[in-house]
Amino acid sequence: MSELKVIPMKPRTQSDSSSSSTGVVERDDTDRIDATELREEHEQRRQEQHRHIEEVDNETLLRMLYQMVLIRRFEEKAAEAYTLGKIGGFCHLYIGQEAVAVGSVSAIRPDDYVLTSYRDHGHALVMGTSPDEVMAELFGKAGGCSAGKGGSMHLFDADKNFLGGHAIVGGQIPLATGVAFASKYRGTDQVTLCYFGEAAVNQGAFHESLNMAQLWKLPCIYVCENNQYGMGTSLKRAMSQSDVSQKACAYGLASEFVDGMDVLAVRAATERAIARARKDSLPSLLEVRTYRFMGHSMSDPGHYRTRAEIERYQERDPIKVFSSNLREKRVLDDAGLKEIEDRVRTEVERAVKFADSSPEPAREELYTDIYATKP
């Protein structure tokens, strides 16, 4: 798949743009794109998703849409709870990137493993952790999936083979490599999916892990969720080679560039990587180009992006595009979409009530989960 024509913006200074009181830059001549070119781009992507829809059964398609809507509404409710002071610490939302987790996880088996970074709410939900447990964890309550001791950045559910939520940038990459080694050592055909942002690619652990995975032929799929900004720094300003997928060439890995706003394109690319991992125990690097509609975290005012840039990507909102294409292919009608929205709303409201009513962790919990064997 060719790279999107919509590219990250060039660095700007206060003198070459105008800002609103919200801190979002209103306009920038360099940020504009030809309307005809944009329409052609959208039509090409629409046709590609139509083709993928025909290759997937309706039950799977509707489940994927439900999961994407669940993540979006859950994150919106989390943002609301954060502003009310119910969630403390850092809170990184997944709004705009839903197609990445949903598309890739839809291709794996229940016994496969997933590790990710601190932007982990969506991954936990799609791996099967209940919204009740995820919301309670955000609230720091005992009913959370990490017993209220991990919070937003450290979700964990061993029963679902979801091995975190990791706050250290790139810290999960060598851990996922080790999990893939364990699968190969035991002689299973399990694969490991490891998610990280493009900023983690500049960490030494990324390069060491890819080298080791290819050298030892480990069944690990490295998924770079390239949302084009490391906190507030554009990819172009931080990376000499901004085509992340090309970095696999240094280690002889298979790699692919994927449209991360298309849930079925992500699924198809992951299926190809899984086939390499299961059959030949070979690793892969997927650069999944996506975009976060919110700031880096809830505390990020987003001074570094123009409103035009954000709106341009919102035109390719993965949920809006997918639901529209499902209607066009008669997989879904308006009543079906309303039913999904109603189910999700009920589930998210229940999660908030569960989190509110869940007790605080007991004082004794300060001394648990520290040692493998209690001293």
C-alpha positions, 0 to 999 in steps of 0.5 A: 500500500502506498503512503498517504498523500496527507503528510506531517506538517513542517515545523512552524514558529509563532510568527508564521501562523496565528493561534486562537485562545484555545492554543490550536493554530487556526491556519497555515498556508503550508497546511493546505491541500488541493481539494481535488487531490483530497477527494481522489485520495478519499475515493481510493481509500473508500474503494480499497475498504469496499474490497476488503469488506467483501473478504470478511464475514459480516459477524466479524465486521460488525464486531469490529465496528462495535469495538471501535465505537466502544473505545471511542465512547469509553475514551470520551467518558474517560476524558469527562471523568478526568475533568471531574477529578475522578482520574488522577495522574496521566491519561492518554486517550486513543481517540482517532487510533481505534482502527489500529488496535481493533484491526490488528487484534481481530487477526490474532488468536485468544492465546496470542500475546499483546503488549503496548505502551501507556496509550493502552485503554483501547488495547485492553478493551479489544483484548477482552478486559471488561470496561468495568475493570478498565474504568475502575483502574483509571479511577484507582479503585480495587475493582480495576484490572490492576487492583487500582495500583496501575492506573491509566498507563499500567493496565494488565490482564494476564487472563486475556494474555494482555501483558501491559500497559508500559509507561517507559517509552519503548520499555515494552519492546524488549519485553515483547521480544522475550515473550516471543522467545518464550513461545518459540522455546516452548514450541508453540505457534503463538505470536506476540503483538508489540505496539509502540509509538513512532517516538519509541523508534529512536530508543536503542531498545527498539533496534536491539530487539529487532536485531535479536528477533531477526537473528533468532527468528522470533514470532514477534510483530512490531506495530508502530502506531505512527500518529506523527507526533512524539508528544508535541514534536513532529516526526519530521523534526525528530527522525532523520529517516521518517519512513519507519517501515524502512528501518527494518531493512537494517535487520532484514525484517519483513516490513509494511506501511499500512493505512492506520485509518482503515481498520480492514487494511490493518487487519489484512497487513497483520494477517500477513505478518501472522502467517510469517510468524506462525509458519516460519517464526519470522518477525515483522515491522508494521508502520501503521500511519494513524492520527490522534484527534486529542492531545498527547495526554489530557494535559496537552493543549495542542499548540503545535497543530493547526485546526486545518490539519486536525479537521483534515484527518477527521474527514478520515475518521476510521469509525465514520468511514467504516460505518459509512462503507458498511452501510454502502455494502448493506452490511449495516443500516441506520437501525443497526448502527443505532443499536450498536451506539445504544449498547455501547452507551449502556456498557460505558455508563455501567462501567462508570457506575462500577468504578464509582462504587468500587472501593479504594485499595486496602492499605495492605495492598501497598505490600502485595505484588512486589515480590514473586515470593513474599519474603 
